[in-house]
């Protein structure tokens, strides 16, 4: 399970920034970044073709994500710049409410040709502070609402890649979008309907111990939720 490549949703967040940006040499370009989650409510039907469609909040036969907290150990901006590999690093990011608040920040980089651009997100397992905790509700076709909690407490490396780009004078934005409806792509209502329930409210707890099969399916879908696009503002 620890070898899964997972990403998250990743998602619009309030940001507590503690750490440093490692940068060497002259820089003349500001590269801002933003992170936004979309499509928080997705259908869950009896067949895969009708699941993962964006729906209105509270729709019967759907999953509705309501909150997420994320702790990221390190983010590396790695690229091949004019033939030389360069890296900038941000450490210790805490997103308290990753589905509601906006994330933004910036790097200072050099102008020129950028190839093999990678945004590498590193998440560290913790016994005291879960790296990713997502909560929401599964609404059955009957209208019954079942609480859902996804607990991702694994050491992970999450890699986003951007096409090669020529960066000239001006400001640039690295726009990261998290389409959470894709988290249940290929799944059906039975994946959640047959899940083990916990506690008096019959909550569906999803982690490495409880509902492990469903946990693995969500992990495999995480990468398809995320996209990055770097463009001049």
C-alpha positions in Angstrom: 0.0 0.0 0.0 2.9 2.4 0.7 4.0 2.2 -2.9 0.9 3.9 -4.3 1.4 7.2 -6.0 -1.3 9.4 -4.7 -2.2 12.9 -5.0 -4.4 15.2 -3.5 -6.6 17.2 -3.8 -5.5 18.5 -3.5 -7.6 21.5 -3.2 -8.2 25.2 -2.3 -6.8 25.8 1.2 -6.0 28.1 4.1 -2.2 28.1 4.3 0.1 28.1 7.3 3.6 28.5 5.8 6.5 27.5 7.9 9.8 26.8 6.2 12.0 28.0 3.4 12.5 28.4 -0.3 15.9 27.3 -1.5 17.1 29.4 -4.5 20.4 29.9 -6.0 21.6 32.6 -8.4 20.0 35.6 -10.2 16.2 35.4 -10.7 14.1 37.8 -12.8 10.7 36.1 -13.2 7.9 35.7 -10.6 6.2 32.3 -10.9 3.0 32.4 -8.8 1.0 29.3 -8.0 -2.6 28.7 -7.1 -4.5 25.6 -6.0 -8.2 25.1 -6.4 -10.6 22.2 -5.8 -13.7 21.9 -8.1 -16.5 19.4 -8.6 -16.9 18.5 -4.9 -20.2 16.6 -5.5 -20.2 13.6 -7.8 -22.7 10.9 -8.8 -22.5 7.3 -7.5 -24.7 5.0 -9.5 -25.1 1.3 -10.2 -22.8 1.5 -13.2 -19.5 3.2 -13.9 -20.8 5.2 -16.9 -23.2 7.2 -14.7 -20.8 7.6 -11.8 -18.3 10.5 -11.3 -20.6 13.0 -13.1 -20.8 16.4 -11.5 -24.1 16.9 -9.6 -25.8 19.4 -7.3 -25.0 19.2 -3.6 -27.4 16.8 -1.8 -28.3 14.8 -4.9 -29.5 11.3 -4.2 -26.9 8.7 -5.3 -23.9 10.9 -4.8 -20.7 11.6 -2.8 -20.3 15.1 -1.4 -16.9 16.2 0.0 -17.2 18.8 2.7 -13.8 19.3 4.3 -10.2 18.3 4.1 -7.0 19.0 6.0 -3.6 18.5 4.4 -0.1 18.5 5.7 2.7 18.6 3.1 6.3 18.0 4.2 7.9 19.5 1.0 7.2 20.7 -2.5 10.0 20.8 -5.1 9.8 22.7 -8.3 12.2 20.8 -10.6 13.0 21.7 -14.2 15.7 21.5 -16.8 16.5 25.2 -17.4 18.7 25.9 -20.4 20.3 22.5 -20.1 20.8 22.7 -16.3 18.6 21.0 -13.7 17.3 23.5 -11.2 15.3 23.0 -8.0 13.3 25.3 -5.7 11.8 23.9 -2.5 9.1 24.9 -0.1 8.8 23.1 3.2 6.1 22.4 5.8 2.8 23.5 4.4 -0.4 23.1 6.4 -3.8 23.4 4.7 -6.4 23.6 7.4 -9.5 23.7 5.2 -8.4 22.4 1.8 -11.8 22.5 0.1 -12.8 26.0 1.0 -9.9 28.4 1.3 -7.5 29.5 -1.5 -3.9 28.7 -1.7 -1.4 31.0 -3.4 2.3 31.8 -3.3 5.2 32.3 -5.6 8.7 31.3 -6.6 11.4 33.5 -8.2 12.9 31.9 -11.3 15.1 32.7 -14.2 13.8 33.5 -17.7 14.7 31.0 -20.5 13.7 27.6 -21.8 12.2 25.2 -19.3 11.9 21.5 -20.0 10.9 18.4 -18.0 9.0 20.6 -15.5 7.9 18.7 -12.4 6.1 19.8 -9.3 7.0 17.1 -6.7 4.8 17.0 -3.6 6.1 14.9 -0.6 3.8 13.7 2.1 5.2 12.1 5.3 3.4 9.5 7.4 2.8 10.7 10.9 1.6 9.2 14.2 0.3 12.5 15.5 -0.9 14.5 12.5 -2.6 12.8 9.6 -1.1 14.1 6.3 -4.5 14.0 4.4 -7.9 13.7 6.0 -11.0 14.1 3.8 -14.6 14.1 5.1 -18.0 14.2 3.4 -21.2 12.3 2.9 -22.5 9.4 0.8 -26.1 10.0 0.0 -27.9 6.8 -1.0 -30.6 6.6 -3.6 -33.1 6.3 -0.8 -31.9 9.7 0.5 -30.1 8.3 3.6 -26.9 10.3 4.4 -23.9 8.3 5.5 -20.8 10.1 6.8 -17.5 9.3 5.0 -14.0 9.8 6.2 -10.9 9.1 4.1 -7.7 8.9 6.1 -4.5 8.9 4.0 -1.6 8.4 6.4 1.1 7.1 4.0 4.4 8.5 2.9 3.8 9.5 -0.7 5.6 11.3 -3.5 3.1 13.1 -5.8 4.4 14.3 -9.1 2.7 16.8 -11.5 4.2 17.5 -14.9 3.9 20.5 -17.2 4.7 20.7 -20.9 8.0 22.5 -21.9 7.7 26.3 -21.9 9.7 29.3 -22.9 9.5 31.9 -20.1 10.3 35.5 -21.0 9.8 38.9 -19.2 6.6 39.2 -17.1 4.7 37.2 -14.5 3.6 33.5 -14.8 1.0 31.4 -13.0 1.2 27.7 -12.3 -2.5 26.8 -12.0 -3.2 23.6 -10.2 -6.8 22.2 -10.5 -8.2 19.4 -8.5 -11.4 17.9 -10.0 -12.7 15.8 -7.1 -15.4 14.1 -9.1 -12.7 12.0 -10.7 -11.9 10.5 -7.3 -14.9 8.1 -7.8 -14.3 7.5 -11.5 -14.8 3.8 -12.3 -16.5 3.2 -9.0 -20.2 2.5 -8.3 -22.7 2.9 -5.5 -21.9 -0.7 -4.4 -18.3 0.3 -3.5 -19.7 2.6 -0.8 -23.0 0.7 -0.2 -21.2 -2.5 0.7 -18.5 -0.8 2.8 -18.0 -1.6 6.5 -19.9 0.9 8.7 -18.6 2.2 12.0 -20.2 3.7 15.1 -23.7 4.8 15.9 -23.9 6.9 12.7 -22.8 4.0 10.5 -19.9 6.1 9.1 -17.8 4.7 6.3 -14.2 5.0 7.5 -11.6 4.4 4.8 -8.0 3.8 5.7 -5.3 1.2 5.5 -7.1 -1.0 8.0 -10.8 -0.4 7.4 -12.3 -0.7 4.0 -8.9 -1.4 2.5 -10.2 -2.3 -1.0 -12.1 0.9 -1.3 -9.1 2.8 0.0 -6.9 1.3 -2.7 -9.4 2.3 -5.4 -9.5 5.9 -4.2 -5.7 6.1 -4.1 -5.4 4.9 -7.7 -7.9 7.6 -8.8 -6.1 10.5 -6.9 -3.6 11.2 -9.7 -6.4 11.6 -12.3 -7.9 14.4 -10.2 -5.0 16.8 -10.5 -3.8 18.9 -13.4 -1.2 21.7 -13.7 -0.9 24.5 -16.3 1.8 27.1 -16.4 1.0 30.2 -18.5 1.9 33.9 -18.7 -0.5 36.2 -16.9 
